[in-house]
Amino acid sequence: MDNAELDHLIWTALSGEQARFALGTQNARRFHPEIGPLAAVRDFSAESLADFAALANAHGPLALMQPGEPVEVPGIDLVKSALGVQMIFAGETAALEAIAEAARDSRIAPLDRQDHAEMLELATLTQPGPFGTRTGELGDFWGIKEGGRLLAMAGQRTRTGNFIEVSAVCAHPDARGRGLAGLLSRRVAADILDGGRTPILHSYADNEAALSLYRKLGFVERARVSLTIYAPRS
């Protein structure tokens, strides 16, 4: 396991495979505001934190995901912070078999650009995490529709050399209790594994319902992280 890659996941993504979605400098970068607020710093030097503050002042609130305690950043406000859990797929046989079965489920269809508006609408309703008008460009997304309406979806967010994040896992309130979120998470994981990478995901540490689902899907806790929101000073 590449601990450095996972400990610095957002920075690795924004300075590597997903650099085309990034705004910033060699010291601090963020996803384009139309994608979401996730950002990262190269390190916690004064220079990097100054560039991070400049990003927030230029483009709006930022979310920093890091191991350890949240840090104060001169020039901007720390709005709130929460404890999160980074999880990694363990590769157990039963989980792999369930993933293979999900990949064959005929109800699941790939989502594309023409679905982006409905994807945003579903994410806005269910709040699975940051989701903007261009989030659907980050990777492959899968969904289940009934009567032409998108009921549930899941997709890919951060991408590095060895890992891809399962994200935007959500189901419409009308479709909850049917196991669609788990099914679609497995479908996304199947795609990631087929590409030779390892699925990872994140959840808030106090969201026991989500954590229980992810454990059932074959994910195990890898690390605790702080998710901290910063905003320009008013």
JOCORKA-V747255 format. One record per residue. N is the residue number from 1. RES is the residue in three letters. PSI is psi in whole degrees, -180 to 180 (none if undefined). NEAR is the number of other C-alpha atoms within 10 Angstrom. D_FIRST is the distance of its C-alpha to the first C-alpha in Angstrom with 1 decimal. Layout:
n=N res=RES psi=PSI near=NEAR d_first=D_FIRST
n=N res=RES psi=PSI near=NEAR d_first=D_FIRST
//
This chain:
n=1 res=MET psi=134 near=8 d_first=0.0
n=2 res=ASP psi=94 near=9 d_first=3.8
n=3 res=ASN psi=-40 near=9 d_first=5.9
n=4 res=ALA psi=-41 near=9 d_first=8.9
n=5 res=GLU psi=-40 near=16 d_first=8.7
n=6 res=LEU psi=-36 near=21 d_first=8.5
n=7 res=ASP psi=-28 near=16 d_first=11.0
n=8 res=HIS psi=47 near=17 d_first=13.2
n=9 res=LEU psi=-51 near=20 d_first=12.8
n=10 res=ILE psi=-42 near=26 d_first=16.6
n=11 res=TRP psi=-43 near=27 d_first=17.3
n=12 res=THR psi=-42 near=22 d_first=14.7
n=13 res=ALA psi=-47 near=23 d_first=16.4
n=14 res=LEU psi=-17 near=26 d_first=19.9
n=15 res=SER psi=4 near=22 d_first=19.7
n=16 res=GLY psi=-114 near=14 d_first=18.2
n=17 res=GLU psi=-32 near=13 d_first=18.6
n=18 res=GLN psi=24 near=18 d_first=20.7
n=19 res=ALA psi=-28 near=16 d_first=22.7
n=20 res=ARG psi=-17 near=11 d_first=25.8
n=21 res=PHE psi=4 near=20 d_first=25.7
n=22 res=ALA psi=149 near=20 d_first=25.5
n=23 res=LEU psi=144 near=16 d_first=28.4
n=24 res=GLY psi=-155 near=20 d_first=28.3
n=25 res=THR psi=-172 near=15 d_first=28.0
n=26 res=GLN psi=-7 near=10 d_first=25.6
n=27 res=ASN psi=-26 near=19 d_first=25.1
n=28 res=ALA psi=136 near=26 d_first=25.0
n=29 res=ARG psi=156 near=26 d_first=24.5
n=30 res=ARG psi=158 near=29 d_first=25.0
n=31 res=PHE psi=150 near=23 d_first=25.2
n=32 res=HIS psi=140 near=19 d_first=28.8
n=33 res=PRO psi=-28 near=20 d_first=30.9
n=34 res=GLU psi=-8 near=12 d_first=31.7
n=35 res=ILE psi=-46 near=20 d_first=28.0
n=36 res=GLY psi=177 near=19 d_first=27.3
n=37 res=PRO psi=-2 near=21 d_first=27.0
n=38 res=LEU psi=134 near=23 d_first=23.3
n=39 res=ALA psi=173 near=25 d_first=23.0
n=40 res=ALA psi=159 near=28 d_first=21.0
n=41 res=VAL psi=151 near=27 d_first=21.8
n=42 res=ARG psi=-40 near=19 d_first=20.5
n=43 res=ASP psi=-173 near=13 d_first=21.2
n=44 res=PHE psi=33 near=15 d_first=23.8
n=45 res=SER psi=163 near=10 d_first=26.5
n=46 res=ALA psi=-37 near=11 d_first=30.0
n=47 res=GLU psi=-44 near=14 d_first=29.9
n=48 res=SER psi=-42 near=20 d_first=26.8
n=49 res=LEU psi=-34 near=23 d_first=28.3
n=50 res=ALA psi=-41 near=18 d_first=31.6
n=51 res=ASP psi=-36 near=18 d_first=30.2
n=52 res=PHE psi=-45 near=30 d_first=28.4
n=53 res=ALA psi=-39 near=23 d_first=31.8
n=54 res=ALA psi=-37 near=17 d_first=33.5
n=55 res=LEU psi=-45 near=22 d_first=31.3
n=56 res=ALA psi=-43 near=22 d_first=32.2
n=57 res=ASN psi=-29 near=17 d_first=35.9
n=58 res=ALA psi=-34 near=10 d_first=36.0
n=59 res=HIS psi=1 near=15 d_first=34.2
n=60 res=GLY psi=-177 near=14 d_first=34.1
n=61 res=PRO psi=147 near=22 d_first=31.8
n=62 res=LEU psi=153 near=27 d_first=28.1
n=63 res=ALA psi=124 near=23 d_first=25.1
n=64 res=LEU psi=122 near=21 d_first=22.5
n=65 res=MET psi=123 near=25 d_first=19.2
n=66 res=GLN psi=153 near=22 d_first=17.7
n=67 res=PRO psi=150 near=17 d_first=16.4
n=68 res=GLY psi=-169 near=12 d_first=19.5
n=69 res=GLU psi=153 near=13 d_first=23.1
n=70 res=PRO psi=153 near=19 d_first=24.8
n=71 res=VAL psi=149 near=14 d_first=26.5
n=72 res=GLU psi=136 near=11 d_first=30.1
n=73 res=VAL psi=116 near=16 d_first=30.6
n=74 res=PRO psi=136 near=12 d_first=34.0
n=75 res=GLY psi=-11 near=16 d_first=36.2
n=76 res=ILE psi=166 near=20 d_first=34.7
n=77 res=ASP psi=138 near=17 d_first=34.6
n=78 res=LEU psi=112 near=20 d_first=31.8
n=79 res=VAL psi=-48 near=14 d_first=33.0
n=80 res=LYS psi=160 near=12 d_first=30.7
n=81 res=SER psi=146 near=17 d_first=27.3
n=82 res=ALA psi=153 near=15 d_first=25.5
n=83 res=LEU psi=131 near=19 d_first=22.6
n=84 res=GLY psi=170 near=21 d_first=19.9
n=85 res=VAL psi=127 near=22 d_first=17.0
n=86 res=GLN psi=127 near=21 d_first=13.6
n=87 res=MET psi=151 near=22 d_first=12.6
n=88 res=ILE psi=144 near=24 d_first=10.1
n=89 res=PHE psi=129 near=21 d_first=11.5
n=90 res=ALA psi=-17 near=18 d_first=11.3
n=91 res=GLY psi=25 near=16 d_first=13.0
n=92 res=GLU psi=153 near=11 d_first=16.0
n=93 res=THR psi=-47 near=10 d_first=19.1
n=94 res=ALA psi=-40 near=12 d_first=21.5
n=95 res=ALA psi=-39 near=18 d_first=19.3
n=96 res=LEU psi=-38 near=19 d_first=18.8
n=97 res=GLU psi=-41 near=12 d_first=22.6
n=98 res=ALA psi=-36 near=16 d_first=23.4
n=99 res=ILE psi=-43 near=24 d_first=21.4
n=100 res=ALA psi=-38 near=16 d_first=23.3
n=101 res=GLU psi=-41 near=14 d_first=26.5
n=102 res=ALA psi=-37 near=21 d_first=26.0
n=103 res=ALA psi=-20 near=18 d_first=25.5
n=104 res=ARG psi=-1 near=10 d_first=29.0
n=105 res=ASP psi=121 near=12 d_first=30.7
n=106 res=SER psi=-12 near=8 d_first=33.6
n=107 res=ARG psi=-21 near=11 d_first=33.9
n=108 res=ILE psi=133 near=19 d_first=30.8
n=109 res=ALA psi=148 near=15 d_first=31.5
n=110 res=PRO psi=145 near=13 d_first=29.6
n=111 res=LEU psi=144 near=19 d_first=30.7
n=112 res=ASP psi=-167 near=14 d_first=31.8
n=113 res=ARG psi=-35 near=10 d_first=33.6
n=114 res=GLN psi=-14 near=8 d_first=36.8
n=115 res=ASP psi=-5 near=14 d_first=35.0
n=116 res=HIS psi=-39 near=18 d_first=33.6
n=117 res=ALA psi=-42 near=14 d_first=36.6
n=118 res=GLU psi=-33 near=13 d_first=36.3
n=119 res=MET psi=-45 near=28 d_first=32.6
n=120 res=LEU psi=-40 near=19 d_first=33.3
n=121 res=GLU psi=-44 near=15 d_first=36.2
n=122 res=LEU psi=-43 near=22 d_first=34.1
n=123 res=ALA psi=-38 near=22 d_first=31.3
n=124 res=THR psi=-37 near=14 d_first=34.1
n=125 res=LEU psi=-41 near=13 d_first=35.6
n=126 res=THR psi=-17 near=16 d_first=32.6
n=127 res=GLN psi=59 near=15 d_first=30.5
n=128 res=PRO psi=-7 near=16 d_first=26.9
n=129 res=GLY psi=180 near=15 d_first=25.8
n=130 res=PRO psi=129 near=15 d_first=26.8
n=131 res=PHE psi=121 near=23 d_first=28.3
n=132 res=GLY psi=-172 near=20 d_first=30.7
n=133 res=THR psi=-22 near=15 d_first=32.9
n=134 res=ARG psi=6 near=17 d_first=30.3
n=135 res=THR psi=-32 near=23 d_first=27.1
n=136 res=GLY psi=-11 near=23 d_first=27.7
n=137 res=GLU psi=-10 near=15 d_first=27.0
n=138 res=LEU psi=-25 near=15 d_first=23.3
n=139 res=GLY psi=-167 near=16 d_first=22.4
n=140 res=ASP psi=137 near=17 d_first=23.7
n=141 res=PHE psi=148 near=27 d_first=25.5
n=142 res=TRP psi=148 near=19 d_first=27.1
n=143 res=GLY psi=170 near=26 d_first=30.1
n=144 res=ILE psi=126 near=22 d_first=32.9
n=145 res=LYS psi=148 near=13 d_first=36.4
n=146 res=GLU psi=131 near=9 d_first=39.7
n=147 res=GLY psi=30 near=6 d_first=43.0
n=148 res=GLY psi=2 near=7 d_first=41.4
n=149 res=ARG psi=135 near=10 d_first=39.7
n=150 res=LEU psi=118 near=18 d_first=35.9
n=151 res=LEU psi=-30 near=22 d_first=35.1
n=152 res=ALA psi=155 near=29 d_first=31.3
n=153 res=MET psi=165 near=30 d_first=28.3
n=154 res=ALA psi=155 near=30 d_first=24.6
n=155 res=GLY psi=-161 near=27 d_first=22.6
n=156 res=GLN psi=142 near=27 d_first=19.8
n=157 res=ARG psi=-99 near=22 d_first=19.5
n=158 res=THR psi=141 near=22 d_first=16.8
n=159 res=ARG psi=127 near=23 d_first=15.2
n=160 res=THR psi=-175 near=21 d_first=12.7
n=161 res=GLY psi=-35 near=14 d_first=11.6
n=162 res=ASN psi=-10 near=15 d_first=8.7
n=163 res=PHE psi=149 near=23 d_first=9.8
n=164 res=ILE psi=138 near=27 d_first=13.4
n=165 res=GLU psi=129 near=24 d_first=15.0
n=166 res=VAL psi=128 near=27 d_first=17.6
n=167 res=SER psi=175 near=23 d_first=20.6
n=168 res=ALA psi=38 near=27 d_first=24.4
n=169 res=VAL psi=115 near=26 d_first=24.6
n=170 res=CYS psi=157 near=27 d_first=28.3
n=171 res=ALA psi=141 near=28 d_first=31.5
n=172 res=HIS psi=144 near=17 d_first=35.1
n=173 res=PRO psi=-32 near=12 d_first=36.9
n=174 res=ASP psi=-18 near=9 d_first=39.2
n=175 res=ALA psi=7 near=13 d_first=36.4
n=176 res=ARG psi=153 near=13 d_first=34.5
n=177 res=GLY psi=4 near=9 d_first=34.4
n=178 res=ARG psi=1 near=10 d_first=34.0
n=179 res=GLY psi=16 near=12 d_first=30.3
n=180 res=LEU psi=-36 near=22 d_first=29.8
n=181 res=ALA psi=-44 near=25 d_first=26.9
n=182 res=GLY psi=-41 near=22 d_first=24.9
n=183 res=LEU psi=-46 near=25 d_first=26.1
n=184 res=LEU psi=-33 near=30 d_first=25.2
n=185 res=SER psi=-41 near=27 d_first=21.7
n=186 res=ARG psi=-37 near=26 d_first=21.2
n=187 res=ARG psi=-41 near=28 d_first=22.8
n=188 res=VAL psi=-43 near=30 d_first=20.6
n=189 res=ALA psi=-38 near=29 d_first=17.5
n=190 res=ALA psi=-43 near=20 d_first=19.3
n=191 res=ASP psi=-41 near=20 d_first=19.7
n=192 res=ILE psi=-46 near=21 d_first=16.1
n=193 res=LEU psi=-39 near=18 d_first=15.1
n=194 res=ASP psi=-29 near=10 d_first=18.1
n=195 res=GLY psi=4 near=11 d_first=16.9
n=196 res=GLY psi=15 near=11 d_first=13.7
n=197 res=ARG psi=172 near=16 d_first=11.3
n=198 res=THR psi=131 near=21 d_first=9.7
n=199 res=PRO psi=140 near=26 d_first=12.2
n=200 res=ILE psi=169 near=25 d_first=11.9
n=201 res=LEU psi=171 near=23 d_first=15.1
n=202 res=HIS psi=149 near=22 d_first=17.0
n=203 res=SER psi=157 near=20 d_first=20.1
n=204 res=TYR psi=143 near=17 d_first=22.5
n=205 res=ALA psi=-23 near=16 d_first=22.3
n=206 res=ASP psi=5 near=12 d_first=25.9
n=207 res=ASN psi=78 near=11 d_first=25.8
n=208 res=GLU psi=-31 near=11 d_first=25.8
n=209 res=ALA psi=-45 near=8 d_first=27.0
n=210 res=ALA psi=-43 near=17 d_first=24.0
n=211 res=LEU psi=-39 near=20 d_first=21.5
n=212 res=SER psi=-42 near=11 d_first=23.4
n=213 res=LEU psi=-47 near=15 d_first=23.3
n=214 res=TYR psi=-34 near=22 d_first=19.5
n=215 res=ARG psi=-41 near=16 d_first=19.1
n=216 res=LYS psi=-29 near=13 d_first=21.6
n=217 res=LEU psi=-8 near=23 d_first=19.7
n=218 res=GLY psi=14 near=20 d_first=16.7
n=219 res=PHE psi=146 near=22 d_first=14.5
n=220 res=VAL psi=154 near=19 d_first=13.6
n=221 res=GLU psi=131 near=17 d_first=13.5
n=222 res=ARG psi=-38 near=17 d_first=10.4
n=223 res=ALA psi=158 near=15 d_first=12.7
n=224 res=ARG psi=140 near=18 d_first=16.3
n=225 res=VAL psi=155 near=23 d_first=17.3
n=226 res=SER psi=133 near=21 d_first=20.8
n=227 res=LEU psi=111 near=21 d_first=22.4
n=228 res=THR psi=134 near=21 d_first=25.4
n=229 res=ILE psi=129 near=20 d_first=28.3
n=230 res=TYR psi=148 near=23 d_first=30.4
n=231 res=ALA psi=155 near=20 d_first=33.7
n=232 res=PRO psi=149 near=19 d_first=36.5
n=233 res=ARG psi=135 near=11 d_first=39.2
n=234 res=SER psi=none near=5 d_first=42.3
//
